[in-house]
């Protein structure tokens, strides 16, 4: 028998009399809970419910995670009681996950109540637990009004699930593939016109370095607002042709427009920051920013 199995047996034997008082014991208990793995049918996990009131939030978190593995409807009430008293955000989300993972109709009233929580991550976890009930009218009635939720992530999830236009699935290519005529091709054209010939959801990655506002002869715009609207139009079409879950990389940076005369000052335009708002509004999700640090010997103004 392994050390972990021995530890589990000790915990089960002690049952409700289990008492934790030393930091080292906490460490051992956490290691045991992390290594429990798959719990077979009939596993006596009553000790886990006592751990929902443990002083260590990591222990409470792991207790909730393992209670979910028991897959028992009798777990719902203890989990709900623990959720109402819990003040650790990570543990609260794990408790909601445990309730949702039961995937039995008895968990729906609890998840409906959790939709009113102030933590948007907790709300999203409850939504995830409810979305397994396909074509459930009551679930739809509870979730659809969240389109007007204060949090943008909640709104996005609900919009995508219930309100986004469904693209034509007939003759749709498998997700990893694209059309042969789009491969290894160089197109010399206005991007706004060229994108009109690209089918929906056919591109995996777009890497682009758009023209900088009024920095070159080929990038003259009547105003900064007109420049941003031009980029927004291009990236909206790019979003249309990009496959679900794939990427757009935009190489840009702030730019300085030189002063007109010594009586005036130059003006700096924060292109990446102003563009970000437009990208998010059209459906792109921000992943990361990458700083390109050019070496001192790189070509001047390149």
Phi and psi restraints in degrees (value plus and minus 20) as a CYANA .aco file:
   2 UNK   PHI     -96.9   -56.9
   2 UNK   PSI     147.0   187.0
   3 UNK   PHI     -80.3   -40.3
   3 UNK   PSI     -60.6   -20.6
   4 UNK   PHI     -82.4   -42.4
   4 UNK   PSI     -65.0   -25.0
   5 UNK   PHI     -81.6   -41.6
   5 UNK   PSI     -61.4   -21.4
   6 UNK   PHI     -78.7   -38.7
   6 UNK   PSI     -63.8   -23.8
   7 UNK   PHI     -82.6   -42.6
   7 UNK   PSI     -62.4   -22.4
   8 UNK   PHI     -83.5   -43.5
   8 UNK   PSI     -63.0   -23.0
   9 UNK   PHI     -82.6   -42.6
   9 UNK   PSI     -60.0   -20.0
  10 UNK   PHI     -81.6   -41.6
  10 UNK   PSI     -64.0   -24.0
  11 UNK   PHI     -83.2   -43.2
  11 UNK   PSI     -65.1   -25.1
  12 UNK   PHI     -84.7   -44.7
  12 UNK   PSI     -59.8   -19.8
  13 UNK   PHI     -83.3   -43.3
  13 UNK   PSI     -58.5   -18.5
  14 UNK   PHI     -95.9   -55.9
  14 UNK   PSI     -49.0    -9.0
  15 UNK   PHI      32.3    72.3
  15 UNK   PSI    -147.4  -107.4
  16 UNK   PHI     -89.5   -49.5
  16 UNK   PSI     -33.8     6.2
  17 UNK   PHI    -105.1   -65.1
  17 UNK   PSI     -18.7    21.3
  18 UNK   PHI     -83.2   -43.2
  18 UNK   PSI     106.2   146.2
  19 UNK   PHI    -147.7  -107.7
  19 UNK   PSI     114.0   154.0
  20 UNK   PHI    -137.3   -97.3
  20 UNK   PSI     106.4   146.4
  21 UNK   PHI    -152.9  -112.9
  21 UNK   PSI     -37.9     2.1
  22 UNK   PHI    -133.3   -93.3
  22 UNK   PSI     127.7   167.7
  23 UNK   PHI     -80.2   -40.2
  23 UNK   PSI     -58.1   -18.1
  24 UNK   PHI     -83.7   -43.7
  24 UNK   PSI     -57.6   -17.6
  25 UNK   PHI     -85.7   -45.7
  25 UNK   PSI     -59.7   -19.7
  26 UNK   PHI     -76.1   -36.1
  26 UNK   PSI     -65.2   -25.2
  27 UNK   PHI     -81.4   -41.4
  27 UNK   PSI     -64.0   -24.0
  28 UNK   PHI     -85.7   -45.7
  28 UNK   PSI     -60.8   -20.8
  29 UNK   PHI     -83.4   -43.4
  29 UNK   PSI     -63.2   -23.2
  30 UNK   PHI     -81.0   -41.0
  30 UNK   PSI     -63.3   -23.3
  31 UNK   PHI     -81.0   -41.0
  31 UNK   PSI     -60.9   -20.9
  32 UNK   PHI     -84.1   -44.1
  32 UNK   PSI     -66.5   -26.5
  33 UNK   PHI     -84.3   -44.3
  33 UNK   PSI     -56.6   -16.6
  34 UNK   PHI     -88.0   -48.0
  34 UNK   PSI     -47.8    -7.8
  35 UNK   PHI    -117.7   -77.7
  35 UNK   PSI     -14.9    25.1
  36 UNK   PHI     -80.5   -40.5
  36 UNK   PSI     -60.4   -20.4
  37 UNK   PHI      43.7    83.7
  37 UNK   PSI    -164.1  -124.1
  38 UNK   PHI     -87.3   -47.3
  38 UNK   PSI     113.9   153.9
  39 UNK   PHI    -127.9   -87.9
  39 UNK   PSI      96.9   136.9
  40 UNK   PHI     -89.3   -49.3
  40 UNK   PSI     142.0   182.0
  41 UNK   PHI     -78.5   -38.5
  41 UNK   PSI     118.1   158.1
  42 UNK   PHI      66.9   106.9
  42 UNK   PSI     -20.3    19.7
  43 UNK   PHI     -81.8   -41.8
  43 UNK   PSI     108.5   148.5
  44 UNK   PHI    -105.6   -65.6
  44 UNK   PSI      77.7   117.7
  45 UNK   PHI    -129.5   -89.5
  45 UNK   PSI       7.0    47.0
  46 UNK   PHI     -78.6   -38.6
  46 UNK   PSI     -51.4   -11.4
  47 UNK   PHI     -81.9   -41.9
  47 UNK   PSI     -44.9    -4.9
  48 UNK   PHI     -84.3   -44.3
  48 UNK   PSI     -54.2   -14.2
  49 UNK   PHI     -87.9   -47.9
  49 UNK   PSI     -54.8   -14.8
  50 UNK   PHI     -84.4   -44.4
  50 UNK   PSI     -52.6   -12.6
  51 UNK   PHI     -92.8   -52.8
  51 UNK   PSI     -32.4     7.6
  52 UNK   PHI     -85.3   -45.3
  52 UNK   PSI     -35.2     4.8
  53 UNK   PHI    -129.3   -89.3
  53 UNK   PSI      -6.7    33.3
  54 UNK   PHI     -85.7   -45.7
  54 UNK   PSI     131.5   171.5
  55 UNK   PHI     -90.5   -50.5
  55 UNK   PSI     -43.4    -3.4
  56 UNK   PHI    -110.1   -70.1
  56 UNK   PSI      98.2   138.2
  57 UNK   PHI     -81.5   -41.5
  57 UNK   PSI     -49.9    -9.9
  58 UNK   PHI     -85.4   -45.4
  58 UNK   PSI     -58.8   -18.8
  59 UNK   PHI     -85.4   -45.4
  59 UNK   PSI     -64.2   -24.2
  60 UNK   PHI     -81.7   -41.7
  60 UNK   PSI     -61.4   -21.4
  61 UNK   PHI     -78.3   -38.3
  61 UNK   PSI     -69.7   -29.7
  62 UNK   PHI     -90.6   -50.6
  62 UNK   PSI     -51.2   -11.2
  63 UNK   PHI     -82.2   -42.2
  63 UNK   PSI     -66.9   -26.9
  64 UNK   PHI     -81.7   -41.7
  64 UNK   PSI     -61.5   -21.5
  65 UNK   PHI     -81.9   -41.9
  65 UNK   PSI     -61.0   -21.0
  66 UNK   PHI     -98.2   -58.2
  66 UNK   PSI     -50.5   -10.5
  67 UNK   PHI     -80.5   -40.5
  67 UNK   PSI     -55.7   -15.7
  68 UNK   PHI     -79.6   -39.6
  68 UNK   PSI     -52.1   -12.1
  69 UNK   PHI     -89.9   -49.9
  69 UNK   PSI     -41.5    -1.5
  70 UNK   PHI     -88.3   -48.3
  70 UNK   PSI     -48.0    -8.0
  71 UNK   PHI      34.4    74.4
  71 UNK   PSI      30.7    70.7
  72 UNK   PHI    -141.3  -101.3
  72 UNK   PSI     111.8   151.8
  73 UNK   PHI     -84.6   -44.6
  73 UNK   PSI     -45.6    -5.6
  74 UNK   PHI     -88.2   -48.2
  74 UNK   PSI     -30.0    10.0
  75 UNK   PHI     -95.0   -55.0
  75 UNK   PSI     -40.3    -0.3
  76 UNK   PHI     -81.4   -41.4
  76 UNK   PSI     -69.1   -29.1
  77 UNK   PHI     -84.1   -44.1
  77 UNK   PSI     -67.6   -27.6
  78 UNK   PHI     -80.8   -40.8
  78 UNK   PSI     -58.3   -18.3
  79 UNK   PHI     -85.5   -45.5
  79 UNK   PSI     -61.8   -21.8
  80 UNK   PHI     -83.8   -43.8
  80 UNK   PSI     -63.4   -23.4
  81 UNK   PHI     -82.5   -42.5
  81 UNK   PSI     -60.5   -20.5
  82 UNK   PHI     -86.4   -46.4
  82 UNK   PSI     -58.9   -18.9
  83 UNK   PHI     -81.2   -41.2
  83 UNK   PSI     -62.6   -22.6
  84 UNK   PHI     -86.1   -46.1
  84 UNK   PSI     -45.8    -5.8
  85 UNK   PHI    -118.1   -78.1
  85 UNK   PSI     -34.0     6.0
  86 UNK   PHI     -93.4   -53.4
  86 UNK   PSI     117.8   157.8
  87 UNK   PHI    -136.9   -96.9
  87 UNK   PSI     -24.2    15.8
  88 UNK   PHI    -108.5   -68.5
  88 UNK   PSI     102.6   142.6
  89 UNK   PHI     -83.7   -43.7
  89 UNK   PSI     -60.7   -20.7
  90 UNK   PHI     -84.5   -44.5
  90 UNK   PSI     -60.2   -20.2
  91 UNK   PHI     -89.2   -49.2
  91 UNK   PSI     -57.7   -17.7
  92 UNK   PHI     -79.5   -39.5
  92 UNK   PSI     -64.1   -24.1
  93 UNK   PHI     -85.8   -45.8
  93 UNK   PSI     -57.2   -17.2
  94 UNK   PHI     -88.5   -48.5
  94 UNK   PSI     -55.1   -15.1
  95 UNK   PHI     -84.3   -44.3
  95 UNK   PSI     -63.1   -23.1
  96 UNK   PHI     -83.6   -43.6
  96 UNK   PSI     -59.9   -19.9
  97 UNK   PHI     -80.2   -40.2
  97 UNK   PSI     -60.9   -20.9
  98 UNK   PHI     -83.9   -43.9
  98 UNK   PSI     -60.1   -20.1
  99 UNK   PHI     -84.7   -44.7
  99 UNK   PSI     -63.9   -23.9
 100 UNK   PHI     -87.2   -47.2
 100 UNK   PSI     -55.2   -15.2
 101 UNK   PHI     -90.0   -50.0
 101 UNK   PSI     -32.6     7.4
 102 UNK   PHI     -82.9   -42.9
 102 UNK   PSI     -56.0   -16.0
 103 UNK   PHI      33.9    73.9
 103 UNK   PSI      22.7    62.7
 104 UNK   PHI    -149.5  -109.5
 104 UNK   PSI     125.3   165.3
 105 UNK   PHI     -73.5   -33.5
 105 UNK   PSI     -44.3    -4.3
 106 UNK   PHI     -83.6   -43.6
 106 UNK   PSI     -37.8     2.2
 107 UNK   PHI    -105.5   -65.5
 107 UNK   PSI     -32.0     8.0
 108 UNK   PHI     -82.3   -42.3
 108 UNK   PSI     -65.0   -25.0
 109 UNK   PHI     -77.8   -37.8
 109 UNK   PSI     -56.2   -16.2
 110 UNK   PHI     -88.3   -48.3
 110 UNK   PSI     -63.0   -23.0
 111 UNK   PHI     -87.9   -47.9
 111 UNK   PSI     -55.4   -15.4
 112 UNK   PHI     -80.7   -40.7
 112 UNK   PSI     -62.3   -22.3
 113 UNK   PHI     -85.4   -45.4
 113 UNK   PSI     -58.4   -18.4
 114 UNK   PHI     -89.3   -49.3
 114 UNK   PSI     -41.5    -1.5
 115 UNK   PHI     -79.7   -39.7
 115 UNK   PSI     -39.1     0.9
 116 UNK   PHI    -108.4   -68.4
 116 UNK   PSI     -19.7    20.3
 117 UNK   PHI     -85.5   -45.5
 117 UNK   PSI     134.4   174.4
 118 UNK   PHI    -101.1   -61.1
 118 UNK   PSI     -39.2     0.8
 119 UNK   PHI    -105.9   -65.9
 119 UNK   PSI      92.5   132.5
 120 UNK   PHI     -81.5   -41.5
 120 UNK   PSI     -49.0    -9.0
 121 UNK   PHI     -89.1   -49.1
 121 UNK   PSI     -55.4   -15.4
 122 UNK   PHI     -86.3   -46.3
 122 UNK   PSI     -62.7   -22.7
 123 UNK   PHI     -81.1   -41.1
 123 UNK   PSI     -64.3   -24.3
 124 UNK   PHI     -82.3   -42.3
 124 UNK   PSI     -55.8   -15.8
 125 UNK   PHI     -86.2   -46.2
 125 UNK   PSI     -58.9   -18.9
 126 UNK   PHI     -86.4   -46.4
 126 UNK   PSI     -61.3   -21.3
 127 UNK   PHI     -78.9   -38.9
 127 UNK   PSI     -64.7   -24.7
 128 UNK   PHI     -77.8   -37.8
 128 UNK   PSI     -61.4   -21.4
 129 UNK   PHI     -88.1   -48.1
 129 UNK   PSI     -47.4    -7.4
 130 UNK   PHI    -106.4   -66.4
 130 UNK   PSI     -45.7    -5.7
 131 UNK   PHI     -88.6   -48.6
 131 UNK   PSI     -30.6     9.4
 132 UNK   PHI     -92.6   -52.6
 132 UNK   PSI     -36.1     3.9
 133 UNK   PHI    -110.5   -70.5
 133 UNK   PSI      63.0   103.0
 134 UNK   PHI     -85.0   -45.0
 134 UNK   PSI     119.7   159.7
 135 UNK   PHI      38.5    78.5
 135 UNK   PSI       8.0    48.0
 136 UNK   PHI    -111.1   -71.1
 136 UNK   PSI      92.1   132.1
 137 UNK   PHI     -82.4   -42.4
 137 UNK   PSI     -61.1   -21.1
 138 UNK   PHI     -85.1   -45.1
 138 UNK   PSI     -60.8   -20.8
 139 UNK   PHI     -82.3   -42.3
 139 UNK   PSI     -63.4   -23.4
 140 UNK   PHI     -81.7   -41.7
 140 UNK   PSI     -61.0   -21.0
 141 UNK   PHI     -83.6   -43.6
 141 UNK   PSI     -52.3   -12.3
 142 UNK   PHI     -99.6   -59.6
 142 UNK   PSI     -54.1   -14.1
 143 UNK   PHI    -108.2   -68.2
 143 UNK   PSI     -59.2   -19.2
 144 UNK   PHI     -77.7   -37.7
 144 UNK   PSI     -58.2   -18.2
 145 UNK   PHI     -82.8   -42.8
 145 UNK   PSI     -36.7     3.3
 146 UNK   PHI     -90.8   -50.8
 146 UNK   PSI     -23.1    16.9
 147 UNK   PHI     -79.9   -39.9
 147 UNK   PSI     -44.3    -4.3
 148 UNK   PHI    -122.2   -82.2
 148 UNK   PSI      -1.5    38.5
 149 UNK   PHI     -84.1   -44.1
 149 UNK   PSI     131.1   171.1
 150 UNK   PHI     -83.8   -43.8
 150 UNK   PSI     -52.9   -12.9
 151 UNK   PHI    -106.1   -66.1
 151 UNK   PSI     115.2   155.2
 152 UNK   PHI     -89.0   -49.0
 152 UNK   PSI     -53.7   -13.7
 153 UNK   PHI     -88.0   -48.0
 153 UNK   PSI     -62.3   -22.3
 154 UNK   PHI     -80.5   -40.5
 154 UNK   PSI     -65.5   -25.5
 155 UNK   PHI     -80.2   -40.2
 155 UNK   PSI     -61.7   -21.7
 156 UNK   PHI     -83.6   -43.6
 156 UNK   PSI     -63.6   -23.6
 157 UNK   PHI     -81.2   -41.2
 157 UNK   PSI     -65.8   -25.8
 158 UNK   PHI     -88.9   -48.9
 158 UNK   PSI     -60.9   -20.9
 159 UNK   PHI     -80.9   -40.9
 159 UNK   PSI     -65.5   -25.5
 160 UNK   PHI     -85.0   -45.0
 160 UNK   PSI     -55.2   -15.2
 161 UNK   PHI     -97.6   -57.6
 161 UNK   PSI     -57.8   -17.8
 162 UNK   PHI    -139.3   -99.3
 162 UNK   PSI     -42.5    -2.5
 163 UNK   PHI    -141.0  -101.0
 163 UNK   PSI     -36.9     3.1
 164 UNK   PHI     -88.3   -48.3
 164 UNK   PSI     125.6   165.6
 165 UNK   PHI     -84.7   -44.7
 165 UNK   PSI     113.4   153.4
 166 UNK   PHI    -105.1   -65.1
 166 UNK   PSI     102.2   142.2
 167 UNK   PHI     -92.0   -52.0
 167 UNK   PSI     134.6   174.6
 168 UNK   PHI     -83.2   -43.2
 168 UNK   PSI     103.8   143.8
 169 UNK   PHI    -114.7   -74.7
 169 UNK   PSI     -35.3     4.7
 170 UNK   PHI     -84.8   -44.8
 170 UNK   PSI     111.4   151.4
 171 UNK   PHI      41.2    81.2
 171 UNK   PSI       2.2    42.2
 172 UNK   PHI     -92.2   -52.2
 172 UNK   PSI     118.9   158.9
 173 UNK   PHI     -91.5   -51.5
 173 UNK   PSI     130.8   170.8
 174 UNK   PHI     -76.5   -36.5
 174 UNK   PSI     127.9   167.9
 175 UNK   PHI     -73.7   -33.7
 175 UNK   PSI     -61.0   -21.0
 176 UNK   PHI     -92.6   -52.6
 176 UNK   PSI     -32.6     7.4
 177 UNK   PHI    -120.7   -80.7
 177 UNK   PSI     146.8   186.8
 178 UNK   PHI    -165.2  -125.2
 178 UNK   PSI    -199.8  -159.8
 179 UNK   PHI     -98.6   -58.6
 179 UNK   PSI     121.7   161.7
 180 UNK   PHI     -81.7   -41.7
 180 UNK   PSI     -55.0   -15.0
 181 UNK   PHI     -92.4   -52.4
 181 UNK   PSI     -28.4    11.6
 182 UNK   PHI    -114.3   -74.3
 182 UNK   PSI     -24.2    15.8
 183 UNK   PHI    -111.5   -71.5
 183 UNK   PSI     118.3   158.3
 184 UNK   PHI      33.8    73.8
 184 UNK   PSI      26.3    66.3
 185 UNK   PHI    -145.9  -105.9
 185 UNK   PSI     116.6   156.6
 186 UNK   PHI    -128.3   -88.3
 186 UNK   PSI     104.4   144.4
 187 UNK   PHI    -134.6   -94.6
 187 UNK   PSI     103.3   143.3
 188 UNK   PHI    -123.2   -83.2
 188 UNK   PSI      75.2   115.2
 189 UNK   PHI    -183.2  -143.2
 189 UNK   PSI     148.0   188.0
 190 UNK   PHI     -84.8   -44.8
 190 UNK   PSI     105.3   145.3
 191 UNK   PHI     -79.2   -39.2
 191 UNK   PSI     -51.8   -11.8
 192 UNK   PHI     -86.9   -46.9
 192 UNK   PSI     -53.1   -13.1
 193 UNK   PHI    -102.7   -62.7
 193 UNK   PSI     -58.5   -18.5
 194 UNK   PHI     -85.6   -45.6
 194 UNK   PSI     -58.8   -18.8
 195 UNK   PHI     -85.1   -45.1
 195 UNK   PSI     -44.0    -4.0
 196 UNK   PHI     -84.2   -44.2
 196 UNK   PSI     -40.9    -0.9
 197 UNK   PHI    -115.4   -75.4
 197 UNK   PSI     -17.0    23.0
 198 UNK   PHI    -117.9   -77.9
 198 UNK   PSI     108.2   148.2
 199 UNK   PHI     -86.9   -46.9
 199 UNK   PSI     139.2   179.2
 200 UNK   PHI     -77.6   -37.6
 200 UNK   PSI     122.9   162.9
 201 UNK   PHI      26.2    66.2
 201 UNK   PSI      37.0    77.0
 202 UNK   PHI    -143.0  -103.0
 202 UNK   PSI     -25.5    14.5
 203 UNK   PHI    -134.8   -94.8
 203 UNK   PSI     116.7   156.7
 204 UNK   PHI    -112.4   -72.4
 204 UNK   PSI     -56.2   -16.2
 205 UNK   PHI    -168.2  -128.2
 205 UNK   PSI     112.8   152.8
 206 UNK   PHI    -139.1   -99.1
 206 UNK   PSI     104.7   144.7
 207 UNK   PHI    -139.4   -99.4
 207 UNK   PSI      98.4   138.4
 208 UNK   PHI    -159.1  -119.1
 208 UNK   PSI     126.3   166.3
 209 UNK   PHI    -139.7   -99.7
 209 UNK   PSI      70.4   110.4
 210 UNK   PHI     -88.1   -48.1
 210 UNK   PSI     140.4   180.4
 211 UNK   PHI     -81.7   -41.7
 211 UNK   PSI     123.2   163.2
 212 UNK   PHI    -103.8   -63.8
 212 UNK   PSI     125.0   165.0
 213 UNK   PHI     -77.8   -37.8
 213 UNK   PSI      94.3   134.3
 214 UNK   PHI      31.2    71.2
 214 UNK   PSI      16.0    56.0
 215 UNK   PHI    -121.3   -81.3
 215 UNK   PSI     -37.4     2.6
 216 UNK   PHI    -157.9  -117.9
 216 UNK   PSI     145.0   185.0
 217 UNK   PHI     -81.3   -41.3
 217 UNK   PSI     -50.7   -10.7
 218 UNK   PHI    -106.5   -66.5
 218 UNK   PSI     -17.2    22.8
 219 UNK   PHI    -151.4  -111.4
 219 UNK   PSI      28.0    68.0
 220 UNK   PHI    -116.0   -76.0
 220 UNK   PSI     104.7   144.7
 221 UNK   PHI    -147.0  -107.0
 221 UNK   PSI     128.1   168.1
 222 UNK   PHI     -84.9   -44.9
 222 UNK   PSI     -45.1    -5.1
 223 UNK   PHI    -178.9  -138.9
 223 UNK   PSI     143.8   183.8
 224 UNK   PHI     -85.3   -45.3
 224 UNK   PSI     -56.6   -16.6
 225 UNK   PHI     -83.0   -43.0
 225 UNK   PSI     -61.6   -21.6
 226 UNK   PHI     -84.0   -44.0
 226 UNK   PSI     -57.7   -17.7
 227 UNK   PHI     -81.8   -41.8
 227 UNK   PSI     -67.9   -27.9
 228 UNK   PHI     -84.8   -44.8
 228 UNK   PSI     -56.8   -16.8
 229 UNK   PHI     -86.4   -46.4
 229 UNK   PSI     -55.9   -15.9
 230 UNK   PHI     -81.2   -41.2
 230 UNK   PSI     -69.0   -29.0
 231 UNK   PHI     -82.9   -42.9
 231 UNK   PSI     -61.2   -21.2
 232 UNK   PHI     -80.8   -40.8
 232 UNK   PSI     -61.0   -21.0
 233 UNK   PHI     -82.6   -42.6
 233 UNK   PSI     -62.4   -22.4
 234 UNK   PHI     -86.0   -46.0
 234 UNK   PSI     -64.6   -24.6
 235 UNK   PHI     -96.9   -56.9
 235 UNK   PSI     -40.0     0.0
 236 UNK   PHI     -88.3   -48.3
 236 UNK   PSI     -62.2   -22.2
 237 UNK   PHI     -87.7   -47.7
 237 UNK   PSI     -56.3   -16.3
 238 UNK   PHI     -82.4   -42.4
 238 UNK   PSI     -58.6   -18.6
 239 UNK   PHI     -82.2   -42.2
 239 UNK   PSI     -59.7   -19.7
 240 UNK   PHI     -81.7   -41.7
 240 UNK   PSI     -59.9   -19.9
 241 UNK   PHI    -108.2   -68.2
 241 UNK   PSI     -26.6    13.4
 242 UNK   PHI    -106.2   -66.2
 242 UNK   PSI     114.6   154.6
 243 UNK   PHI     -87.4   -47.4
 243 UNK   PSI     132.0   172.0
 244 UNK   PHI     -76.0   -36.0
 244 UNK   PSI     109.5   149.5
 245 UNK   PHI      63.1   103.1
 245 UNK   PSI     -17.8    22.2
 246 UNK   PHI    -117.4   -77.4
 246 UNK   PSI    -191.5  -151.5
 247 UNK   PHI    -149.3  -109.3
 247 UNK   PSI     131.8   171.8
 248 UNK   PHI    -144.8  -104.8
 248 UNK   PSI     106.6   146.6
 249 UNK   PHI    -135.2   -95.2
 249 UNK   PSI     101.6   141.6
 250 UNK   PHI    -132.3   -92.3
 250 UNK   PSI      99.0   139.0
 251 UNK   PHI    -115.6   -75.6
 251 UNK   PSI      86.4   126.4
 252 UNK   PHI    -174.7  -134.7
 252 UNK   PSI     154.7   194.7
 253 UNK   PHI    -182.2  -142.2
 253 UNK   PSI     146.1   186.1
 254 UNK   PHI     -80.5   -40.5
 254 UNK   PSI     137.3   177.3
 255 UNK   PHI    -158.5  -118.5
 255 UNK   PSI     128.6   168.6
 256 UNK   PHI    -128.8   -88.8
 256 UNK   PSI     106.6   146.6
 257 UNK   PHI    -114.4   -74.4
 257 UNK   PSI     101.6   141.6
 258 UNK   PHI     -79.6   -39.6
 258 UNK   PSI     133.6   173.6
 259 UNK   PHI     -88.6   -48.6
 259 UNK   PSI     132.5   172.5
 260 UNK   PHI     -92.0   -52.0
 260 UNK   PSI     -59.5   -19.5
 261 UNK   PHI    -176.6  -136.6
 261 UNK   PSI     156.4   196.4
 262 UNK   PHI     -86.4   -46.4
 262 UNK   PSI     -36.4     3.6
 263 UNK   PHI    -101.6   -61.6
 263 UNK   PSI     -27.2    12.8
 264 UNK   PHI    -143.7  -103.7
 264 UNK   PSI     146.9   186.9
 265 UNK   PHI    -128.1   -88.1
 265 UNK   PSI     135.4   175.4
 266 UNK   PHI     -92.2   -52.2
 266 UNK   PSI     144.7   184.7
 267 UNK   PHI    -148.2  -108.2
 267 UNK   PSI     114.1   154.1
 268 UNK   PHI    -124.8   -84.8
 268 UNK   PSI     110.9   150.9
 269 UNK   PHI    -131.1   -91.1
 269 UNK   PSI     100.3   140.3
 270 UNK   PHI    -104.2   -64.2
 270 UNK   PSI      50.0    90.0
 271 UNK   PHI     -71.3   -31.3
 271 UNK   PSI     -70.9   -30.9
 272 UNK   PHI     -78.4   -38.4
 272 UNK   PSI     -58.5   -18.5
 273 UNK   PHI     -93.4   -53.4
 273 UNK   PSI     -59.9   -19.9
 274 UNK   PHI     -92.6   -52.6
 274 UNK   PSI     -51.2   -11.2
 275 UNK   PHI     -93.7   -53.7
 275 UNK   PSI     -53.0   -13.0
 276 UNK   PHI     -74.8   -34.8
 276 UNK   PSI     -63.4   -23.4
 277 UNK   PHI     -79.4   -39.4
 277 UNK   PSI     -63.8   -23.8
 278 UNK   PHI     -84.1   -44.1
 278 UNK   PSI     -61.5   -21.5
 279 UNK   PHI     -83.6   -43.6
 279 UNK   PSI     -63.5   -23.5
 280 UNK   PHI     -86.4   -46.4
 280 UNK   PSI     -59.3   -19.3
 281 UNK   PHI     -81.9   -41.9
 281 UNK   PSI     -53.1   -13.1
 282 UNK   PHI    -108.1   -68.1
 282 UNK   PSI     -19.5    20.5
 283 UNK   PHI      97.3   137.3
 283 UNK   PSI     -27.6    12.4
 284 UNK   PHI     -91.3   -51.3
 284 UNK   PSI     126.6   166.6
 285 UNK   PHI    -130.8   -90.8
 285 UNK   PSI     106.6   146.6
 286 UNK   PHI     -88.6   -48.6
 286 UNK   PSI     110.8   150.8
 287 UNK   PHI    -129.2   -89.2
 287 UNK   PSI     -72.4   -32.4
 288 UNK   PHI    -185.9  -145.9
 288 UNK   PSI     139.6   179.6
 289 UNK   PHI    -135.3   -95.3
 289 UNK   PSI     122.7   162.7
 290 UNK   PHI    -141.9  -101.9
 290 UNK   PSI     106.4   146.4
 291 UNK   PHI    -112.2   -72.2
 291 UNK   PSI     100.4   140.4
 292 UNK   PHI    -114.2   -74.2
 292 UNK   PSI      88.1   128.1
 293 UNK   PHI    -118.8   -78.8
 293 UNK   PSI      87.0   127.0
 294 UNK   PHI     -99.7   -59.7
 294 UNK   PSI     120.3   160.3
 295 UNK   PHI     -87.8   -47.8
 295 UNK   PSI     137.1   177.1
 296 UNK   PHI     -82.5   -42.5
 296 UNK   PSI     -47.7    -7.7
 297 UNK   PHI    -107.7   -67.7
 297 UNK   PSI     -14.8    25.2
 298 UNK   PHI     -86.2   -46.2
 298 UNK   PSI     139.7   179.7
 299 UNK   PHI     -79.6   -39.6
 299 UNK   PSI     113.0   153.0
 300 UNK   PHI     -80.4   -40.4
 300 UNK   PSI     110.9   150.9
 301 UNK   PHI      39.3    79.3
 301 UNK   PSI      19.5    59.5
